[in-house]
Amino acid sequence: AEIDGLVNLLPAVMALIKEGKPFKIVGQPLYRVPHGVAILPGDNEFAALIKKTVDEMHADGTLKTISMKWYDFDLTSHE
C-alpha cells in the first residue's frame, strides 16, 4: 500500500525520515503541543526551580542544543 500523506508529530516524522523512509515535510506545523512537568500540588519551591532551570536552559541555548542533537530540528522555537 502507498501513502499519499501523513499528519503526525514532527519528532516522529523526523525519526522516520532519519530511518530512510521516503517522507517529506511540507508546509508549516498545523499546531504545537505544549509540554509540562507534573509537580505535586503546593510544591511551589520545586515548581520555581523547574521553571528557573528551563528558562535558563532556553536563554543559554541548551534546550536548542539538545533538540538539535536528538531531532535535527529546533523544537524549542516559538515561531
N, C-alpha and C positions, 0 to 999 in steps of 0.2 A: 504494500500500500504506500502511496505517496502522500505527503503533507504539503499543502499549499501555504499554510500559515499557522502561526502558533502565538499565543499570548501566555507569557509566563513571567516569573520574577527574573529580573536582569541577571543576578548572580547564577541562577540555574541555566539560563540560556548561554551565558558566557562560559560556563563549565562544559556545556555540550559542544560549543564551538572549539574550545580548547582540546576536547577529546577527538576532534576531527569530524564532527557531524556537520553536514552541509547546511547550516543555518546562517542567515544573515540578518543583522539587526537593521531595521528601517524605521525612520521617524524617531520621535521622542517618546519617553515613557508615558504611559497613559495616566499613571498616578504614582505616588510614593507611599510606601508603607512605613509608618513611624515604628521605631523600636523602643523598648523600655526595659527597665530593670525592676524586678519585684523586690520590694522592701517592706518589712513589717510595719503596720500602722504605728505611728508615733515615734519611729526611729529616725527622728529628724537629723541627728548627728551623722548617721550613716548616709542618709539621703543627700545631705550637704556635701559630704566627702565624695560621693559618686558624681554629683553634679560638677563640683570643682575639678575633679580629675578629668572627666570627659571634656569640660570646657577648655582646660589646659592642653589636653591632647589634640583637640580640634585647632586651637590657636597656634600651637607649635608645629603642626603638620604631621604629628604622629599617627592620627587616625587615617589621614590620607595615605601615608606610607604603608600602613597595614592593609588598607583596602587595595592599593595597587599591587602589593605583594601577593595577596590571595585571589584577587578577582581581575587584575589587569584593568581596573576601572575605578574611578573615584566615586564611591558610593556615599561619601560624606558631603558632597556638594549639594547645596540647597537650590541650585538652579534647575 
